């Protein structure tokens, strides 16, 4: 696949799968016992060489209740078990830790676990751990966590040690199985984790509280993590073919590029600059591997603290909207795509990216020149009509270490585009991710950069986390019509009706401009010539188990 390829599945596939899940059980024979196919443990687990993976993507916390970022997921997906998951190169949800998972009533999703499951530390892994994991996630409701995805979960019941019944608030939830494959679906050891607070990384590692294909044997926060195969793992994915993995963190992508060039790391994944990827593609000693996209980049507005926001001295909703509209009129996505990213990211004109059922170009005709380009005259007229004094002073924040080394160039160009015609005066600042992730939910940034790596392969994952009244962004956006439509599409069994709802949501949010989408991109990894088993599929997770050399 070329670097421009941004989706590995058909437009009609995703909603069809979700709808099918609403009425049919999903059962994978032998998945919990190491039976045939790709699932379960094998006799030669961990017999290959150890692998070194390099990244610039920082971890927020090892505890799944306290994180909702790709750097944290990169570790969590290796070491925590999930009830259901997606197999390699598939968007279909199938049992992982579970023996079976099915809707047993319109508002009941029932999971059966095999008997005798163990955590890496020898603790029993039962339905009680599952209930504990979901209950604590909702109770903690960490602002940097993903508890907002569990909006439709009413309660979790455990009739016995191997049965879990999820009681849902509304019937026919088309999305809930997908959510179980993502952040809030990670199961944790109730004998180790706190019921009402995020558990420190060291406590988790010291207690060997892992149940995925790997366990963590050494943890040096955002410097290096050592993984070794977990022989107690009984799940969908095949046992690791390598003897272990070291995940090494780099402060600069230039150092990561040098490391993979020199063979000091076997795999470089997230994030190399577009220039680095282009350069490495000409190097006969390495391989560039790419896969389906789904990543998006966008500007978030805090509805309280942006210019004329609700808590500012000169609060005015009409003026605040005009400021957001003017930004949408002035950004030149094509220029960012070509000048900064050399086409490895492409312009994004709506909230659901191309390749997902229901994706539209909702912003394209509303803002700028109507064809995707900027229009300063339109921006000026919008501001004047609302009585906004120019230049508008806008504080804009980005993270220099979390979304790749080109973020500085990207936002310098955005600043230039907004200031070019004198309509804005942009105070551009940067903060490293560990602090940034705390600040953005504490109303510190009036407008700021975020990127998104989907948790599951459905358009809902670009709507629910952002635009429900209680959302992951925490930017105080509140549109009851949008909120209700999001909840409606999630339980709509008719694929055509659901797609129409998804399109309408994008139209409404395009009018409000809670965020301004900029770009969508592909997944890219660079490896040594002797490395194989890299799978960059529509799960959007780099899973370590099949990597070998």
URMOVEN-V690288 format. One record per residue. SS is DSSP state (~ for helix, > for strand, _ for the rest). OMEGA is omega in degrees with one decimal (NA if undefined). D_CENTER is the distance of its C-alpha to the mean C-alpha in Angstrom with 2 decimals. Layout:
# URMOVEN-V690288
[[SS & OMEGA & D_CENTER] [SS & OMEGA & D_CENTER]]
This chain:
# URMOVEN-V690288
[[_ & 179.3 & 22.01] [_ & 178.2 & 22.30] [_ & -179.1 & 19.87] [_ & -178.9 & 19.96] [_ & -174.4 & 18.68] [_ & 178.3 & 15.39] [_ & -176.1 & 15.32] [_ & -179.1 & 16.82] [_ & -173.6 & 17.82] [_ & -177.4 & 20.28] [_ & -176.3 & 19.92] [_ & -170.9 & 21.59] [~ & -166.9 & 20.01] [~ & -179.2 & 16.88] [~ & 178.0 & 18.75] [~ & 178.0 & 21.65] [~ & -178.3 & 19.87] [~ & -179.7 & 18.53] [~ & 179.4 & 22.03] [~ & -179.8 & 23.65] [~ & -177.7 & 21.78] [_ & -175.1 & 23.28] [_ & -175.5 & 26.78] [_ & 176.4 & 26.77] [_ & 176.4 & 26.25] [> & -175.6 & 24.19] [> & 178.4 & 26.24] [_ & -176.6 & 26.09] [_ & 173.8 & 29.47] [_ & -173.7 & 29.66] [_ & -176.8 & 25.98] [_ & -176.2 & 26.83] [_ & 179.7 & 30.02] [_ & -178.7 & 29.16] [_ & -174.9 & 30.83] [_ & -179.8 & 30.88] [_ & -174.9 & 28.16] [_ & -172.3 & 25.11] [_ & 170.7 & 24.53] [_ & -178.1 & 26.03] [_ & 177.4 & 27.91] [_ & -174.1 & 30.44] [_ & -176.6 & 33.56] [_ & -179.4 & 32.58] [_ & 175.3 & 29.27] [_ & -176.3 & 28.68] [_ & -178.0 & 31.70] [> & 179.3 & 30.19] [_ & 172.8 & 29.82] [_ & -174.9 & 27.31] [> & 174.1 & 24.41] [> & 177.9 & 23.24] [> & 178.5 & 19.71] [> & 179.8 & 19.27] [> & 170.0 & 16.33] [_ & -173.4 & 16.15] [_ & -174.0 & 12.72] [_ & 175.3 & 13.84] [_ & 171.2 & 13.26] [_ & 175.0 & 13.48] [_ & 178.1 & 15.00] [_ & -178.5 & 15.49] [_ & -179.0 & 15.84] [~ & 179.9 & 12.96] [~ & -173.7 & 14.47] [~ & -176.4 & 14.04] [_ & 176.8 & 10.57] [_ & -176.8 & 7.06] [_ & -173.0 & 6.10] [~ & 179.9 & 5.78] [~ & 177.9 & 9.55] [~ & 180.0 & 10.11] [~ & -179.5 & 8.21] [~ & 176.4 & 10.32] [~ & -174.4 & 13.27] [~ & -176.8 & 12.62] [~ & 178.0 & 12.12] [~ & -165.7 & 15.52] [~ & 178.1 & 17.45] [_ & 178.9 & 16.69] [> & 177.4 & 17.80] [> & -179.8 & 16.20] [_ & 178.3 & 18.63] [> & -176.1 & 17.25] [> & 170.3 & 15.00] [> & 177.8 & 15.02] [_ & 179.3 & 17.60] [_ & 176.6 & 17.51] [_ & -180.0 & 17.57] [_ & 172.5 & 17.20] [_ & -178.0 & 15.16] [_ & 177.9 & 17.62] [> & 179.9 & 16.94] [> & 179.1 & 19.70] [> & 175.5 & 20.91] [_ & 174.0 & 19.85] [_ & -175.5 & 21.62] [> & 167.6 & 23.37] [> & 178.1 & 26.50] [> & 177.3 & 25.78] [> & -174.7 & 23.56] [> & 170.2 & 24.92] [> & 178.9 & 25.66] [> & 172.3 & 29.14] [> & -178.2 & 29.57] [_ & -179.7 & 27.83] [_ & 178.6 & 26.27] [> & 176.1 & 26.19] [> & -171.7 & 23.78] [> & -179.7 & 25.67] [> & 174.9 & 24.58] [> & 176.8 & 27.28] [> & 171.5 & 26.91] [_ & 176.2 & 29.40] [_ & 171.8 & 31.96] [_ & 178.5 & 32.22] [_ & -179.1 & 28.62] [> & 166.6 & 28.46] [_ & -179.4 & 26.11] [_ & -179.1 & 26.68] [_ & 178.6 & 29.06] [_ & 176.4 & 31.12] [_ & 175.6 & 30.19] [> & 177.0 & 30.18] [_ & -174.0 & 26.86] [_ & 177.7 & 27.68] [~ & 178.5 & 26.64] [~ & 175.7 & 27.34] [~ & -179.0 & 24.40] [~ & 179.0 & 22.12] [~ & 179.2 & 23.58] [~ & -176.4 & 23.43] [~ & -178.2 & 19.69] [~ & 179.1 & 18.88] [~ & -177.6 & 21.78] [~ & 179.7 & 20.87] [~ & 179.5 & 17.27] [~ & -179.2 & 18.84] [~ & -179.5 & 21.72] [~ & 178.3 & 19.98] [_ & -178.3 & 17.53] [_ & -178.6 & 16.32] [_ & 175.5 & 15.21] [_ & 178.5 & 12.37] [_ & -174.3 & 11.52] [_ & -178.4 & 9.99] [~ & 179.9 & 13.53] [~ & 178.5 & 13.37] [~ & -177.4 & 11.81] [~ & -176.3 & 15.15] [_ & -176.4 & 17.24] [_ & 179.8 & 19.31] [> & 179.7 & 20.16] [> & -179.5 & 23.77] [> & 177.2 & 24.80] [> & 179.8 & 24.68] [> & -178.8 & 28.04] [> & -178.9 & 29.33] [> & 176.1 & 32.70] [> & -171.9 & 33.09] [_ & -177.5 & 31.52] [_ & -178.3 & 29.80] [> & 176.7 & 28.86] [> & 177.5 & 25.99] [> & 175.9 & 26.17] [> & 177.0 & 23.35] [> & -176.0 & 25.17] [> & -176.1 & 23.30] [_ & 179.3 & 24.49] [_ & -175.6 & 24.72] [_ & 169.4 & 25.74] [_ & -179.7 & 24.21] [_ & -177.8 & 20.52] [_ & -169.3 & 18.93] [_ & -172.2 & 15.33] [~ & 177.2 & 15.98] [~ & 177.0 & 16.11] [~ & -179.9 & 12.65] [~ & -179.8 & 11.41] [_ & 177.7 & 13.50] [_ & -171.1 & 11.60] [_ & -172.1 & 8.40] [~ & -175.3 & 8.44] [~ & 179.7 & 11.70] [~ & 179.9 & 13.24] [> & 179.3 & 14.15] [> & -178.5 & 17.95] [_ & -176.0 & 19.85] [_ & -176.2 & 23.56] [_ & 176.8 & 25.39] [_ & -177.1 & 28.21] [_ & -172.4 & 26.14] [_ & 175.7 & 23.44] [_ & 179.8 & 24.53] [_ & -173.0 & 24.60] [_ & 178.2 & 24.15] [_ & 175.3 & 22.52] [_ & -176.4 & 19.77] [_ & -179.6 & 21.52] [_ & -178.8 & 22.23] [~ & -175.9 & 20.86] [~ & 179.9 & 24.48] [~ & 179.8 & 25.47] [~ & -177.7 & 22.84] [~ & -178.8 & 23.87] [~ & -178.6 & 27.55] [_ & -179.6 & 27.47] [_ & -172.3 & 25.85] [_ & -174.9 & 23.64] [_ & -179.1 & 21.62] [_ & 178.2 & 21.53] [_ & 180.0 & 19.26] [_ & -179.3 & 20.68] [> & 166.4 & 21.14] [> & 178.4 & 22.34] [> & 179.5 & 22.19] [> & 176.5 & 25.72] [> & -175.1 & 25.34] [> & 174.6 & 22.99] [> & -165.7 & 23.58] [_ & 177.6 & 20.83] [_ & 171.1 & 18.93] [_ & 177.8 & 21.93] [> & 174.4 & 21.94] [> & 176.4 & 20.91] [> & 179.7 & 23.18] [> & 170.0 & 22.32] [> & -177.8 & 25.02] [> & 177.3 & 25.04] [_ & -175.2 & 25.22] [_ & 177.8 & 28.26] [_ & -179.3 & 27.68] [_ & 175.6 & 24.50] [_ & -175.2 & 25.38] [_ & -175.4 & 22.57] [_ & -170.2 & 21.38] [_ & 178.1 & 20.57] [_ & 176.5 & 23.60] [_ & 178.6 & 24.73] [_ & 176.9 & 23.89] [_ & 175.7 & 26.35] [> & -178.7 & 26.27] [_ & 179.0 & 28.02] [_ & -178.1 & 25.14] [> & 169.3 & 22.50] [> & 175.5 & 22.53] [> & -174.6 & 19.33] [> & -177.8 & 20.81] [> & -179.9 & 19.35] [_ & 178.6 & 20.80] [_ & -176.8 & 21.32] [_ & 179.3 & 21.95] [~ & 178.5 & 20.69] [~ & 176.8 & 24.39] [~ & 176.7 & 25.07] [~ & 177.8 & 22.32] [~ & 179.9 & 23.89] [~ & -178.1 & 27.29] [~ & -179.3 & 26.28] [~ & 175.6 & 25.14] [~ & -175.0 & 28.22] [_ & 179.2 & 30.51] [_ & 178.2 & 29.09] [_ & 168.4 & 28.13] [_ & -179.7 & 24.66] [_ & -177.4 & 24.20] [> & 172.2 & 20.63] [> & -175.6 & 18.96] [> & 178.4 & 15.20] [_ & -3.0 & 13.18] [_ & 172.3 & 14.83] [_ & 178.3 & 18.18] [_ & 178.1 & 19.63] [~ & 178.0 & 20.60] [~ & 179.4 & 24.17] [~ & 179.9 & 23.60] [~ & 179.0 & 22.05] [~ & 179.6 & 24.97] [~ & -178.7 & 27.42] [~ & 177.4 & 26.19] [_ & 179.0 & 26.43] [_ & -176.6 & 30.17] [_ & -175.9 & 30.54] [_ & -177.5 & 32.19] [_ & 179.0 & 31.21] [> & 177.1 & 27.46] [> & 173.2 & 25.29] [> & -179.1 & 22.35] [> & 176.8 & 19.97] [> & -175.7 & 17.46] [> & -176.3 & 15.51] [> & -178.6 & 13.79] [> & -175.6 & 11.67] [> & 175.9 & 9.17] [> & 173.4 & 7.96] [> & 177.6 & 9.60] [> & -171.8 & 11.48] [> & 174.6 & 13.41] [> & 176.9 & 15.91] [> & 172.1 & 15.76] [> & 172.5 & 19.20] [_ & -173.3 & 20.29] [_ & 175.8 & 22.82] [_ & -168.5 & 24.98] [_ & 176.1 & 25.38] [_ & 176.1 & 25.06] [_ & -176.8 & 28.51] [_ & 178.5 & 30.46] [_ & -168.7 & 27.73] [_ & -177.9 & 28.83] [_ & 177.7 & 29.73] [_ & -177.2 & 31.29] [_ & -178.6 & 35.09] [_ & -176.5 & 35.29] [_ & -179.6 & 32.77] [_ & -176.5 & 33.01] [~ & -178.6 & 30.38] [~ & 178.2 & 32.01] [~ & 179.0 & 32.04] [~ & 177.4 & 28.43] [~ & -180.0 & 27.43] [~ & 177.7 & 29.72] [~ & 179.3 & 28.04] [~ & 179.2 & 24.61] [~ & 179.9 & 26.40] [~ & 175.3 & 28.21] [~ & 179.3 & 25.08] [~ & 177.8 & 23.85] [~ & -169.8 & 27.37] [~ & -176.9 & 27.43] [_ & -179.6 & 24.21] [_ & -174.8 & 24.91] [~ & -178.8 & 21.78] [~ & 178.9 & 23.95] [~ & 178.1 & 25.40] [~ & -179.3 & 22.11] [~ & -173.7 & 21.08] [~ & -174.3 & 24.45] [~ & -176.5 & 25.60] [~ & -169.8 & 22.57] [_ & 175.8 & 20.49] [_ & 176.0 & 23.37] [_ & 177.4 & 21.71] [_ & 165.8 & 18.71] [> & -178.5 & 16.76] [> & -178.4 & 18.40] [> & 178.5 & 19.11] [_ & -174.5 & 16.96] [_ & 175.2 & 19.21] [_ & -171.5 & 17.24] [_ & 174.0 & 14.07] [_ & -175.4 & 13.33] [_ & 178.6 & 13.47] [_ & 179.2 & 16.34] [_ & 177.6 & 16.34] [_ & 177.3 & 15.18] [_ & 179.3 & 18.08] [_ & -179.8 & 18.97] [_ & 177.7 & 17.70] [_ & 171.7 & 20.36] [_ & -169.2 & 21.49] [_ & -176.4 & 22.13] [_ & -169.8 & 22.49] [_ & -178.2 & 24.59] [_ & -176.2 & 27.83] [_ & -169.4 & 27.45] [_ & -179.2 & 27.13] [_ & -175.9 & 28.70] [_ & 179.2 & 31.27] [_ & 179.5 & 29.96] [_ & 178.5 & 28.97] [_ & -179.4 & 25.92] [_ & -179.7 & 28.02] [_ & 177.8 & 28.82] [_ & -176.7 & 31.90] [~ & -179.7 & 33.34] [~ & 178.5 & 36.21] [~ & 178.3 & 34.00] [~ & -179.8 & 32.00] [~ & 179.9 & 35.34] [~ & 178.9 & 36.76] [~ & -179.6 & 33.79] [~ & -179.5 & 34.20] [~ & -178.5 & 37.99] [~ & 179.7 & 37.97] [_ & -179.4 & 36.01] [_ & -179.2 & 38.36] [_ & 177.0 & 35.84] [_ & 178.7 & 37.61] [_ & -1.1 & 36.43] [_ & 176.9 & 35.12] [> & 176.6 & 32.22] [> & -175.9 & 31.13] [> & 172.7 & 27.34] [> & -175.4 & 25.52] [> & -173.9 & 22.33] [> & 172.9 & 20.07] [> & 178.1 & 17.68] [_ & -176.7 & 16.38] [_ & -172.4 & 18.35] [_ & -171.6 & 16.63] [_ & -176.2 & 12.84] [_ & 174.6 & 12.29] [_ & -173.0 & 15.22] [_ & -178.5 & 18.96] [_ & -179.5 & 19.37] [~ & 178.7 & 17.82] [~ & 178.2 & 21.38] [~ & -179.9 & 22.91] [~ & -175.0 & 20.42] [~ & 169.7 & 21.16] [~ & 178.7 & 24.80] [~ & 175.9 & 25.06] [~ & 177.8 & 23.50] [~ & -179.7 & 26.04] [~ & -179.6 & 28.78] [~ & -178.5 & 28.02] [~ & -175.8 & 28.14] [~ & -170.3 & 31.31] [_ & -176.1 & 33.14] [_ & 173.9 & 35.29] [_ & -176.9 & 35.78] [_ & -179.6 & 33.70] [> & 166.9 & 31.28] [> & -169.6 & 31.71] [> & 171.9 & 28.35] [> & -175.7 & 28.03] [> & -178.8 & 25.22] [> & 178.2 & 24.06] [> & 178.7 & 21.50] [_ & -180.0 & 20.32] [_ & -162.8 & 18.67] [~ & -175.4 & 15.25] [~ & 176.5 & 16.59] [~ & -178.5 & 18.83] [~ & -176.9 & 16.70] [~ & 175.9 & 14.07] [~ & -175.8 & 17.20] [~ & -171.1 & 19.03] [~ & 178.5 & 16.69] [~ & 179.4 & 16.86] [~ & 176.9 & 20.58] [_ & -179.5 & 21.60] [_ & -173.6 & 22.42] [_ & 176.2 & 21.03] [_ & 176.4 & 22.47] [> & -172.6 & 20.12] [> & 179.8 & 17.31] [> & 163.1 & 14.68] [> & 170.3 & 10.93] [> & -176.5 & 8.41] [> & 173.7 & 5.14] [_ & -169.6 & 3.31] [_ & 178.6 & 3.89] [_ & -179.1 & 4.60] [_ & -169.0 & 8.06] [_ & 178.4 & 10.43] [_ & -178.9 & 11.90] [~ & 179.0 & 12.53] [~ & -176.1 & 12.29] [~ & 174.6 & 8.51] [~ & -177.5 & 9.41] [_ & -176.4 & 12.32] [~ & -176.7 & 12.33] [~ & -171.7 & 9.93] [~ & -162.0 & 11.82] [~ & 166.4 & 15.30] [_ & 179.3 & 16.68] [_ & 173.3 & 19.35] [_ & -172.0 & 17.62] [_ & -178.5 & 14.06] [_ & -177.0 & 11.28] [_ & -177.1 & 12.65] [_ & -174.8 & 16.07] [_ & 173.6 & 17.79] [_ & 173.5 & 20.58] [_ & -176.7 & 20.07] [_ & 174.5 & 22.13] [_ & -172.8 & 23.28] [~ & 178.2 & 24.68] [~ & 177.2 & 25.05] [~ & 179.8 & 21.40] [~ & -177.2 & 20.54] [~ & 178.9 & 23.02] [~ & 177.4 & 21.98] [~ & 178.5 & 18.35] [~ & -179.7 & 19.91] [~ & -177.1 & 22.42] [~ & -177.6 & 20.30] [~ & -178.6 & 18.35] [_ & -178.8 & 21.76] [_ & -176.7 & 23.50] [_ & -179.8 & 24.81] [_ & -173.2 & 26.29] [~ & -178.2 & 23.96] [~ & 178.5 & 25.89] [~ & 180.0 & 25.95] [~ & 179.9 & 22.27] [~ & 178.2 & 21.59] [~ & 177.5 & 24.11] [~ & 179.8 & 22.43] [~ & 177.7 & 19.06] [~ & 180.0 & 21.15] [~ & 177.2 & 23.02] [~ & 179.8 & 20.06] [~ & 179.1 & 19.05] [~ & -178.4 & 22.73] [~ & -179.0 & 23.03] [~ & 176.1 & 20.04] [~ & 176.7 & 21.33] [~ & -178.6 & 24.52] [~ & 179.9 & 23.06] [_ & 171.8 & 20.68] [_ & 172.8 & 18.43] [> & 173.7 & 16.30] [> & 177.9 & 17.55] [> & 179.9 & 15.34] [> & -168.3 & 16.51] [> & 167.2 & 15.08] [> & -174.0 & 13.07] [> & -179.6 & 13.14] [> & 170.9 & 13.43] [> & -180.0 & 12.45] [> & 170.9 & 15.46] [> & 175.3 & 17.14] [> & -175.6 & 20.77] [> & 169.5 & 23.00] [> & -176.8 & 26.64] [_ & -174.4 & 28.97] [_ & -178.1 & 29.55] [_ & 176.5 & 25.96] [> & 177.6 & 24.81] [_ & 176.2 & 22.28] [_ & 179.2 & 19.18] [_ & 175.6 & 17.03] [_ & -173.9 & 14.25] [_ & -175.1 & 13.77] [_ & 170.6 & 11.82] [_ & 179.5 & 10.08] [_ & 177.6 & 7.99] [_ & 171.6 & 9.23] [_ & -178.1 & 12.40] [_ & -170.3 & 14.71] [_ & -168.3 & 17.79] [_ & -176.8 & 20.36] [_ & -175.8 & 21.67] [_ & -179.5 & 22.01] [> & 174.8 & 25.68] [_ & NA & 28.30]]
